[in-house]
Amino acid sequence: MAEIKGPKTPCIICEKAILYLWPERGSSNLNNAVDIHISGHYGSSFDTMRYSGIICDDCLDSLIQRNKIEYIKSIYHTEKD
C-alpha cells in the first residue's frame, strides 16, 4: 500500500498529497506524479542553484496542454533526435 512520506510532498502546484509506491522496499517511485529538477542559469537570481520537487500528473498534464511546459523526449529514447 502507498503512503505519504518524504520532504518533497505535496505537489508544488496544487499541494495534493503525493503517495509513494512500495515504501516498504525503500522505493522512491511516485503514484501519479513526477519528481522534477530545476537548475538556475546565468541571468537568474538563482544562478548556479539546483532544486527538486514533485508535480502531480494532473498539474503536469495541465501545464503541457496549456503550452506552459515543453515535452523534450523520453529518458528511455535510444535513437538520436
SESEKE-608077 format. One record per residue (C-alpha): residue in three letters; x, y, z; chain. Coordinates in Angstrom, 1 decimal. Each point is the difference from the previous one (the first is absolute). Example, Ala and Ser with C-alpha at 12.3 -4.5 7.8 and 13.67 -1.06 7.14 Angstrom:
<recs>
<rec><aa>ALA</aa><u>12.3</u><v>-4.5</v><w>7.8</w><ch>A</ch></rec>
<rec><aa>SER</aa><u>1.4</u><v>3.4</v><w>-0.7</w><ch>A</ch></rec>
</recs>
This chain:
<recs>
<rec><aa>MET</aa><u>0.0</u><v>0.0</v><w>0.0</w><ch>A</ch></rec>
<rec><aa>ALA</aa><u>1.2</u><v>3.5</v><w>-0.8</w><ch>A</ch></rec>
<rec><aa>GLU</aa><u>0.7</u><v>2.5</v><w>2.8</w><ch>A</ch></rec>
<rec><aa>ILE</aa><u>0.9</u><v>3.7</v><w>0.3</w><ch>A</ch></rec>
<rec><aa>LYS</aa><u>3.6</u><v>0.5</v><w>0.8</w><ch>A</ch></rec>
<rec><aa>GLY</aa><u>3.0</u><v>2.2</v><w>-0.7</w><ch>A</ch></rec>
<rec><aa>PRO</aa><u>0.7</u><v>3.8</v><w>0.1</w><ch>A</ch></rec>
<rec><aa>LYS</aa><u>-0.9</u><v>0.5</v><w>-3.7</w><ch>A</ch></rec>
<rec><aa>THR</aa><u>-3.8</u><v>-0.7</v><w>0.4</w><ch>A</ch></rec>
<rec><aa>PRO</aa><u>-2.5</u><v>1.5</v><w>-0.9</w><ch>A</ch></rec>
<rec><aa>CYS</aa><u>-0.3</u><v>1.2</v><w>-3.6</w><ch>A</ch></rec>
<rec><aa>ILE</aa><u>1.7</u><v>3.4</v><w>-0.4</w><ch>A</ch></rec>
<rec><aa>ILE</aa><u>-2.9</u><v>1.3</v><w>-2.0</w><ch>A</ch></rec>
<rec><aa>CYS</aa><u>-3.3</u><v>-1.2</v><w>1.5</w><ch>A</ch></rec>
<rec><aa>GLU</aa><u>1.4</u><v>-1.4</v><w>3.3</w><ch>A</ch></rec>
<rec><aa>LYS</aa><u>-1.7</u><v>-3.3</v><w>-0.4</w><ch>A</ch></rec>
<rec><aa>ALA</aa><u>1.6</u><v>-2.7</v><w>2.2</w><ch>A</ch></rec>
<rec><aa>ILE</aa><u>2.2</u><v>-2.3</v><w>-2.1</w><ch>A</ch></rec>
<rec><aa>LEU</aa><u>0.2</u><v>-3.7</v><w>0.9</w><ch>A</ch></rec>
<rec><aa>TYR</aa><u>3.1</u><v>-2.1</v><w>-0.5</w><ch>A</ch></rec>
<rec><aa>LEU</aa><u>-0.2</u><v>-3.5</v><w>-1.5</w><ch>A</ch></rec>
<rec><aa>TRP</aa><u>1.5</u><v>-2.9</v><w>1.9</w><ch>A</ch></rec>
<rec><aa>PRO</aa><u>1.5</u><v>2.1</v><w>2.9</w><ch>A</ch></rec>
<rec><aa>GLU</aa><u>0.7</u><v>-3.2</v><w>1.9</w><ch>A</ch></rec>
<rec><aa>ARG</aa><u>2.7</u><v>-0.8</v><w>-2.6</w><ch>A</ch></rec>
<rec><aa>GLY</aa><u>1.4</u><v>3.5</v><w>0.3</w><ch>A</ch></rec>
<rec><aa>SER</aa><u>-1.2</u><v>0.9</v><w>-3.5</w><ch>A</ch></rec>
<rec><aa>SER</aa><u>-0.2</u><v>3.7</v><w>-1.1</w><ch>A</ch></rec>
<rec><aa>ASN</aa><u>-2.6</u><v>-0.7</v><w>-2.7</w><ch>A</ch></rec>
<rec><aa>LEU</aa><u>-2.9</u><v>2.4</v><w>0.2</w><ch>A</ch></rec>
<rec><aa>ASN</aa><u>-3.6</u><v>-0.8</v><w>-0.6</w><ch>A</ch></rec>
<rec><aa>ASN</aa><u>-1.4</u><v>2.2</v><w>-2.8</w><ch>A</ch></rec>
<rec><aa>ALA</aa><u>2.7</u><v>2.6</v><w>0.4</w><ch>A</ch></rec>
<rec><aa>VAL</aa><u>3.5</u><v>0.9</v><w>-1.3</w><ch>A</ch></rec>
<rec><aa>ASP</aa><u>3.2</u><v>1.1</v><w>1.8</w><ch>A</ch></rec>
<rec><aa>ILE</aa><u>1.3</u><v>3.1</v><w>-1.6</w><ch>A</ch></rec>
<rec><aa>HIS</aa><u>3.4</u><v>1.8</v><w>0.0</w><ch>A</ch></rec>
<rec><aa>ILE</aa><u>0.5</u><v>3.7</v><w>-0.6</w><ch>A</ch></rec>
<rec><aa>SER</aa><u>3.3</u><v>1.7</v><w>-0.7</w><ch>A</ch></rec>
<rec><aa>GLY</aa><u>0.6</u><v>3.7</v><w>0.1</w><ch>A</ch></rec>
<rec><aa>HIS</aa><u>2.1</u><v>1.4</v><w>-2.8</w><ch>A</ch></rec>
<rec><aa>TYR</aa><u>1.8</u><v>3.3</v><w>-0.8</w><ch>A</ch></rec>
<rec><aa>GLY</aa><u>-2.2</u><v>3.0</v><w>0.3</w><ch>A</ch></rec>
<rec><aa>SER</aa><u>-2.2</u><v>-1.5</v><w>2.8</w><ch>A</ch></rec>
<rec><aa>SER</aa><u>0.2</u><v>1.0</v><w>3.6</w><ch>A</ch></rec>
<rec><aa>PHE</aa><u>0.2</u><v>-3.8</v><w>0.5</w><ch>A</ch></rec>
<rec><aa>ASP</aa><u>3.0</u><v>-0.4</v><w>-2.3</w><ch>A</ch></rec>
<rec><aa>THR</aa><u>2.0</u><v>-3.2</v><w>0.8</w><ch>A</ch></rec>
<rec><aa>MET</aa><u>-2.6</u><v>-1.3</v><w>2.4</w><ch>A</ch></rec>
<rec><aa>ARG</aa><u>-1.9</u><v>-3.3</v><w>-0.3</w><ch>A</ch></rec>
<rec><aa>TYR</aa><u>-3.4</u><v>-0.9</v><w>1.4</w><ch>A</ch></rec>
<rec><aa>SER</aa><u>-2.2</u><v>-3.1</v><w>0.0</w><ch>A</ch></rec>
<rec><aa>GLY</aa><u>-3.7</u><v>-0.4</v><w>0.6</w><ch>A</ch></rec>
<rec><aa>ILE</aa><u>-3.1</u><v>-2.1</v><w>-1.0</w><ch>A</ch></rec>
<rec><aa>ILE</aa><u>-2.7</u><v>0.9</v><w>-2.5</w><ch>A</ch></rec>
<rec><aa>CYS</aa><u>-3.1</u><v>-2.3</v><w>-0.2</w><ch>A</ch></rec>
<rec><aa>ASP</aa><u>-1.0</u><v>-1.4</v><w>-3.3</w><ch>A</ch></rec>
<rec><aa>ASP</aa><u>-3.2</u><v>2.2</v><w>-0.2</w><ch>A</ch></rec>
<rec><aa>CYS</aa><u>2.0</u><v>3.2</v><w>0.4</w><ch>A</ch></rec>
<rec><aa>LEU</aa><u>2.7</u><v>-1.1</v><w>-2.4</w><ch>A</ch></rec>
<rec><aa>ASP</aa><u>-2.6</u><v>-0.9</v><w>-2.6</w><ch>A</ch></rec>
<rec><aa>SER</aa><u>-1.7</u><v>3.4</v><w>0.4</w><ch>A</ch></rec>
<rec><aa>LEU</aa><u>3.4</u><v>1.8</v><w>-0.5</w><ch>A</ch></rec>
<rec><aa>ILE</aa><u>0.6</u><v>-2.1</v><w>-3.1</w><ch>A</ch></rec>
<rec><aa>GLN</aa><u>-3.4</u><v>0.6</v><w>-1.5</w><ch>A</ch></rec>
<rec><aa>ARG</aa><u>0.3</u><v>3.8</v><w>0.6</w><ch>A</ch></rec>
<rec><aa>ASN</aa><u>3.5</u><v>0.0</v><w>-1.6</w><ch>A</ch></rec>
<rec><aa>LYS</aa><u>1.5</u><v>1.2</v><w>3.3</w><ch>A</ch></rec>
<rec><aa>ILE</aa><u>2.6</u><v>-2.8</v><w>0.0</w><ch>A</ch></rec>
<rec><aa>GLU</aa><u>1.6</u><v>-1.7</v><w>-2.9</w><ch>A</ch></rec>
<rec><aa>TYR</aa><u>0.4</u><v>-3.8</v><w>-0.6</w><ch>A</ch></rec>
<rec><aa>ILE</aa><u>3.6</u><v>-0.7</v><w>-1.0</w><ch>A</ch></rec>
<rec><aa>LYS</aa><u>0.4</u><v>-3.7</v><w>-0.3</w><ch>A</ch></rec>
<rec><aa>SER</aa><u>-0.4</u><v>-3.3</v><w>1.8</w><ch>A</ch></rec>
<rec><aa>ILE</aa><u>2.9</u><v>-0.8</v><w>2.3</w><ch>A</ch></rec>
<rec><aa>TYR</aa><u>-0.1</u><v>-3.5</v><w>-1.5</w><ch>A</ch></rec>
<rec><aa>HIS</aa><u>0.3</u><v>1.3</v><w>-3.6</w><ch>A</ch></rec>
<rec><aa>THR</aa><u>2.9</u><v>-1.9</v><w>-1.6</w><ch>A</ch></rec>
<rec><aa>GLU</aa><u>0.2</u><v>1.5</v><w>-3.5</w><ch>A</ch></rec>
<rec><aa>LYS</aa><u>1.6</u><v>3.4</v><w>-0.7</w><ch>A</ch></rec>
<rec><aa>ASP</aa><u>-2.5</u><v>2.9</v><w>-0.3</w><ch>A</ch></rec>
</recs>
